[in-house]
Amino acid sequence: MQAALAKLLKQPWLILLLACAGSPAPEGVEVTGVIRFQDVEGGVYLLETEDGGRYQLLDLAREFREDGLAVRATIRIESDVMTTGQTGTPARVIHIERGSGR
């Protein structure tokens, strides 16, 4: 059994596969922060969080597209997405609501 396992671990494809298999992204991350608009590449909306995070929101609903708006949100980080704006970590909004001002 140990010999078979040792032989299997010497296979380069298996080592590569194991190295690429990260843990799945959490379904949702709860954050509090402020919506910011940046006029780059046609305009992007960011969520700047209280803990210093910066997320480029890929699907922000129109009613929340207000620079300086305080919000509470649940977002899903999209680590396999690249954007032209490159201003923050890409994220999709799962839930968002207006929050109290900072």
C-alpha positions in Angstrom: 0.0 0.0 0.0 2.8 2.5 0.9 4.7 1.6 -2.2 1.6 2.3 -4.4 1.1 5.6 -2.6 4.7 6.6 -3.1 4.5 5.7 -6.8 1.3 7.7 -7.2 2.9 10.8 -5.5 5.8 10.8 -8.0 3.4 11.5 -10.9 3.8 15.2 -11.9 0.2 15.5 -13.1 -1.1 14.5 -9.6 1.2 17.0 -7.8 0.0 19.7 -10.2 -3.6 18.8 -9.7 -3.3 18.8 -5.9 -1.5 22.1 -6.0 -4.2 23.8 -8.1 -7.1 22.4 -6.0 -7.7 25.2 -3.5 -10.4 25.3 -1.0 -13.7 26.6 -2.4 -14.6 30.2 -1.9 -17.1 30.9 0.8 -20.6 31.3 -0.4 -20.9 34.8 1.0 -18.9 37.4 3.0 -20.7 39.9 5.1 -19.3 43.4 4.9 -20.1 47.0 5.9 -18.8 49.9 3.9 -19.4 52.7 1.4 -20.1 52.6 -2.3 -17.6 54.6 -4.4 -17.8 55.4 -8.1 -14.5 55.6 -10.1 -14.5 57.0 -13.6 -12.2 54.4 -15.2 -12.9 52.2 -18.2 -16.5 53.5 -18.5 -17.0 53.7 -14.7 -16.9 51.1 -12.0 -18.6 50.9 -8.6 -16.5 49.8 -5.6 -17.4 48.8 -2.1 -14.8 50.2 0.3 -15.2 48.2 3.6 -14.7 49.4 7.1 -11.8 47.0 7.5 -9.9 48.4 4.4 -11.2 46.0 1.8 -11.9 47.2 -1.7 -14.3 45.2 -3.9 -15.3 46.0 -7.5 -19.0 45.1 -7.6 -19.8 43.4 -10.9 -23.6 43.5 -10.6 -24.6 46.4 -8.3 -28.3 47.2 -8.7 -29.1 50.7 -10.0 -30.7 51.9 -6.8 -27.4 51.5 -4.9 -25.2 53.2 -7.6 -24.7 56.3 -5.4 -21.2 57.5 -4.5 -20.8 57.8 -0.8 -23.8 55.5 0.1 -23.3 53.5 3.3 -24.3 49.9 2.9 -24.3 46.5 4.5 -23.8 43.6 2.0 -23.2 40.0 1.5 -20.8 39.5 -1.4 -19.2 36.5 -3.2 -15.6 37.1 -4.1 -14.9 36.1 -7.7 -11.3 35.1 -7.7 -11.4 33.7 -11.2 -12.6 37.0 -12.8 -10.5 39.8 -14.3 -11.9 43.2 -15.0 -10.7 46.1 -17.2 -11.1 48.5 -14.3 -8.7 46.6 -12.0 -9.6 48.8 -9.0 -10.6 46.2 -6.5 -11.2 42.5 -6.0 -14.1 41.4 -8.2 -17.2 40.5 -6.3 -20.9 39.8 -6.9 -23.6 41.1 -4.7 -25.7 38.4 -3.0 -27.6 40.8 -0.7 -27.3 44.6 -0.1 -29.1 47.1 2.0 -28.6 50.7 3.0 -26.6 51.2 6.1 -26.0 54.0 8.6 -23.5 56.6 7.6 -19.8 56.3 8.7 
